[in-house]
Amino acid sequence: MVNTYTYHTSENVIRLVQITDPHLFKDEKGELLGINTQASFNQVLTEIGQSDFNYDIVLATGDLVQDSSDEGYLRFCENVKSLQKTVFWIPGNHDFQPKMFDILNQHHGNISPIKHILLGEHWQILLLDSQVFGVPHGQLGQYQIDWLEAKLKEHPQRYSLVVLHHHILPTNSAWLDQHNLRNSLDLAYTLAPFAKVRGILCGHIHQQIDGEWNGYKIMATPSTCIQFKPDSNSFALDTLQPGWREIELHHDGRIETRVKRIQHAEFLPNMLGDGY
C-alpha cells in the first residue's frame, strides 16, 4: 500500500478546502437538532462548486456520519465526487472506524485513505487519528505520535500542516472543552524540535477559531450542519449558517485562510435542543 500521496505542482501557492462534521444519516431526511444534515451538506458542496477558489485538494476532518450507517458513508463518497479533487479524510468521535475504513478505503471515486501528503516542493500535510472509541474527547495514541515524529524527521525541509479532529485551544464553553484533545502536551513536545511546523487544523467544535498555540496557527472550522454557540458554559446552538474553510499554503511558509458560510439557503436548528 502506498503510504504517501505526492501532489506535483510548480505553483507557489497550494490551495485547500476543508469540510468537517457533516453528521450524515442512513436516511437522507435525517435531522440533527432540527437540521437536515444531508441538505445542508449538499448546499455547502454546491456553494464550494460555485466559488472562484481554485483548490487543489480537499480535507474532510471527521464526524462524517452520525449513525454508523453504510448508507451515510456511501452517500458521503458519492456527494464529494462533485468537488472533482482528491478528498483526504480522518475519523471523528462519532465515526465508526471499522465501517468507515472499509467503505472509504474501498471506494473508487476521488477519496484517498492516505494520511501523508506531499504538496509541491515546500509543504506536507499530516493527518492524525485522535479518536478514542466510545467517548467524545480525543487523544493521540503512541502510534500516532511516533508516526508524526517519523514523518517530520523524514521531511525536515518542508513546512508542515498537522490535521486532526479534536480541538486544542479552549472555546470558553465548559461543556465542549471537556471534549478536547486530552494530550495536547504530548503533541507540543513532539512538534517542538521541528521549526517548520506552521499550523494545526481541526473540526469537532462546530464553530470557527483562528488563533495561536505555541507559535502554531490554530484553525477550527464550522460544521456543514449545526453550529455550537461560542462562550456558552452549557450546551447551546448558534444561528450562524453551515460553512467550510479555504486555506492557502505559500512557498515561504505563510498560511492564509478564511471561513466561508452558505449564502443561498438558510438552515435554522431547534434552539431548544439540549445535546446530541
C-alpha positions, 0 to 999 in steps of 0.5 A: 500500500502506498503510504504517501500521496505526492501532489506535483505542482510548480505553483507557489501557492497550494490551495485547500478546502476543508469540510468537517462534521457533516453528521450524515444519516442512513436516511437522507431526511435525517435531522440533527437538532432540527437540521437536515444534515444531508441538505445542508451538506449538499448546499455547502458542496454546491456553494464550494462548486460555485466559488472562484477558489481554485483548490487543489485538494480537499480535507474532510476532518471527521464526524462524517456520519452520525449513525454508523450507517453504510448508507451515510458513508456511501452517500458521503463518497458519492456527494464529494465526487462533485468537488472533482479533487482528491478528498483526504479524510480522518475519523471523528468521535462519532465515526465508526472506524471499522465501517468507515475504513472499509467503505472509504478505503474501498471506494473508487471515486476521488477519496484517498485513505492516505494520511501523508501528503506531499504538496509541491516542493515546500509543504506536507500535510499530516493527518492524525487519528485522535479518536478514542472509541466510545467517548467524545474527547480525543487523544493521540495514541503512541502510534500516532505520535511516533508516526508524526515524529517519523514523518517530520524527521523524514521531511525536515525541509518542508513546512508542515500542516498537522490535521486532526479532529479534536480541538486544542485551544479552549472555546470558553464553553465548559461543556465542549472543552471537556471534549478536547484533545486530552494530550495536547502536551504530548503533541507540543513536545513532539512538534517542538524540535521541528521549526517548520511546523506552521499550523494545526487544523481541526473540526469537532467544535462546530464553530470557527477559531483562528488563533495561536498555540505555541507559535502554531496557527490554530484553525477550527472550522464550522460544521456543514450542519449545526453550529455550537454557540461560542462562550456558552458554559452549557450546551447551546446552538448558534444561528450562524449558517453551515460553512467550510474553510479555504486555506492557502499554503505559500512557498515561504511558509505563510498560511492564509485562510478564511471561513466561508458560510452558505449564502443561498439557503438558510438552515435554522436548528431547534434552539431548544435542543439540549445535546446530541 
